[in-house]
Amino acid sequence: MPKIVLSILILFCLTATAQQKYMDYNNQLISERDLKQHYKGRNYFAIETTIPNVTKLILRTQEDTLQQVESLYAHLEEITGQTLERDKMLAIIYHPGADRCNTTGTATPRTNKIWYREMERKLKRIADINIVYIYKNDEALDRWKDSNWTEDKNQIIERLFFKYHYPCGSFIVVHPSGHYKSGLGEYSKSWVWKLTEELVQAH
């Protein structure tokens, strides 16, 4: 085969391999047009995966059942030093590390302290609940220094619930049965309350 033809074939293969691909939240290939036109809004966001040139849609609200819920409570007790009552629900507030979302804005340590106090106060009115604060790394945590944050040792929480780096932060609410709902990416107090209320009503 002439060298020029071989070079063209190699270049074509590399270009085809490097072409940007898009997947929906069920891991099915979709077009860029589908990504932009059919999945707009606050229910989804698109993230760059660990696979080169693959962008994936993520449903921002996730729901499933954890089989080993006792192991989760026990692990969190071990790393936080808190006593977690097994008949109470569990809220995990998760910080993924610094990103453009959580390093910008006008929030201060004081306003964040007020924000989390209000979030916790109503959350405890909605349900009997344990609340823990977990971080992947402590970059950009200076704004939240008043909260009792614990490192996600061995990345147990990340592997269970937060496969990708979701911008700003995320949360998950777990029922003692193992049924859980999570909010991925930047979240409001009302979203935390809403998913907690839905779990309470489901049980």
C-alpha positions in Angstrom: 0.0 0.0 0.0 1.5 3.4 -1.0 2.7 5.4 2.0 0.4 8.4 1.2 -2.7 6.2 1.2 -1.7 4.6 4.5 -1.1 8.0 6.1 -4.6 9.2 5.0 -6.2 6.0 6.5 -4.4 6.5 9.8 -5.4 10.2 9.9 -9.0 9.3 9.2 -9.1 6.7 12.0 -7.6 9.1 14.5 -10.1 11.8 13.5 -13.0 9.4 13.8 -11.8 8.2 17.2 -11.3 11.7 18.5 -14.7 12.9 17.3 -16.9 14.2 20.2 -19.6 11.8 21.3 -22.7 12.4 23.4 -24.6 10.0 25.6 -27.9 10.3 27.4 -28.3 9.3 31.1 -29.0 5.7 30.0 -25.6 5.5 28.2 -27.2 5.6 24.8 -25.5 7.6 22.0 -27.3 10.7 21.0 -26.5 13.6 18.7 -25.3 17.0 19.8 -28.5 18.4 18.5 -30.5 16.1 20.8 -28.2 17.2 23.7 -28.9 20.9 23.1 -32.6 20.8 22.0 -34.2 18.0 24.0 -32.4 18.1 27.3 -32.4 21.7 28.2 -33.5 22.9 31.6 -32.6 22.3 35.3 -33.4 18.6 35.4 -30.2 17.7 33.5 -26.7 18.8 33.0 -23.9 17.6 30.7 -20.5 16.6 32.0 -17.2 15.6 30.5 -16.6 12.0 31.5 -13.3 10.3 32.2 -13.6 8.8 28.7 -11.9 11.1 26.2 -14.3 13.1 24.0 -17.4 11.8 25.6 -20.0 14.1 27.1 -22.8 12.5 29.2 -26.1 13.8 30.3 -26.8 13.4 34.0 -30.2 13.4 35.6 -29.8 15.8 38.5 -32.2 13.9 40.8 -31.2 10.3 41.3 -33.2 7.7 43.2 -32.3 4.1 44.1 -32.1 1.7 47.1 -28.9 0.9 48.9 -28.6 -2.7 49.9 -26.0 -2.3 52.6 -27.4 0.8 54.4 -26.1 -0.4 57.8 -22.6 -0.3 56.4 -23.1 3.3 55.3 -24.2 4.4 58.7 -21.3 2.5 60.4 -18.7 4.0 58.0 -20.0 7.5 58.5 -19.9 7.0 62.3 -16.3 5.8 62.0 -15.0 8.8 60.0 -17.1 11.6 61.6 -17.1 10.5 65.2 -20.8 11.2 65.3 -23.4 8.8 66.7 -26.0 8.1 64.0 -29.3 6.7 65.1 -30.3 3.9 62.8 -34.1 4.7 62.9 -33.4 8.2 61.7 -33.0 9.3 58.1 -29.5 10.5 56.9 -28.6 13.6 55.0 -25.2 13.8 53.5 -24.0 17.2 52.3 -21.1 16.7 49.8 -18.3 19.0 48.7 -16.4 17.7 45.6 -13.4 20.2 45.8 -12.8 23.5 44.1 -14.6 24.3 40.8 -15.8 27.4 39.0 -19.1 27.2 40.7 -18.1 27.1 44.4 -15.2 29.5 44.1 -17.2 32.4 42.7 -20.2 34.4 43.9 -20.8 36.7 46.9 -21.3 34.2 49.7 -19.3 34.7 52.8 -18.6 32.4 55.8 -21.3 34.3 57.7 -24.0 34.1 55.0 -23.1 30.4 54.4 -23.4 29.7 58.2 -26.9 31.3 58.2 -27.9 29.3 55.0 -26.9 25.9 56.5 -28.5 26.7 59.9 -31.8 27.5 58.1 -31.5 24.4 56.0 -30.8 22.2 59.0 -33.6 23.7 61.1 -36.4 23.0 58.6 -34.9 19.6 57.7 -35.2 18.5 61.3 -38.8 19.7 61.3 -39.6 17.6 58.2 -38.0 14.3 59.6 -36.0 12.8 62.3 -32.6 13.0 60.6 -28.9 12.7 61.0 -26.9 15.3 59.1 -23.2 14.9 58.1 -20.9 17.1 56.0 -18.4 15.2 53.8 -15.7 16.6 51.5 -13.5 15.0 48.8 -10.8 17.6 49.3 -10.8 20.8 51.3 -10.2 23.2 48.5 -12.7 26.1 48.6 -14.0 25.0 52.0 -12.9 28.3 53.6 -16.4 29.7 53.0 -17.9 26.9 54.9 -15.4 26.6 57.7 -18.1 26.9 60.4 -19.6 23.5 59.3 -18.2 20.3 60.7 -16.7 18.8 57.5 -15.1 15.3 57.4 -12.9 13.9 54.7 -14.3 11.2 52.5 -11.7 8.6 53.5 -11.2 5.9 50.9 -13.7 7.7 48.7 -16.5 5.5 49.9 -19.2 8.2 49.6 -17.8 9.4 46.2 -17.9 5.8 44.8 -21.4 5.1 46.2 -23.2 8.3 45.1 -21.0 10.8 43.3 -19.3 9.2 40.3 -18.4 12.4 38.6 -17.5 15.9 39.8 -20.8 17.7 39.9 -20.4 21.5 40.1 -20.6 23.3 43.4 -21.7 20.4 45.6 -24.4 17.8 46.0 -26.5 16.1 48.6 -28.2 12.8 49.3 -31.0 11.9 51.7 -31.2 8.2 52.8 -34.1 6.5 54.5 -33.3 3.7 57.1 -34.7 1.2 54.6 -31.9 2.1 52.1 -34.2 4.1 49.8 -32.4 7.3 48.8 -32.7 10.4 46.7 -29.8 12.6 45.7 -29.5 16.1 44.2 -26.5 16.5 42.0 -24.8 19.8 41.4 -25.6 23.2 42.8 -28.6 22.9 45.1 -31.1 25.1 47.1 -32.4 24.6 50.6 -35.9 23.9 49.1 -34.5 21.1 47.0 -33.1 19.4 50.0 -36.4 19.8 51.9 -38.4 18.6 48.9 -36.5 15.3 48.4 -36.6 14.7 52.2 -40.4 15.2 52.2 -40.8 12.8 49.3 -38.9 10.1 51.1 -41.0 10.7 54.3 -44.2 10.4 52.3 -42.9 7.2 50.5 -42.4 5.5 53.8 
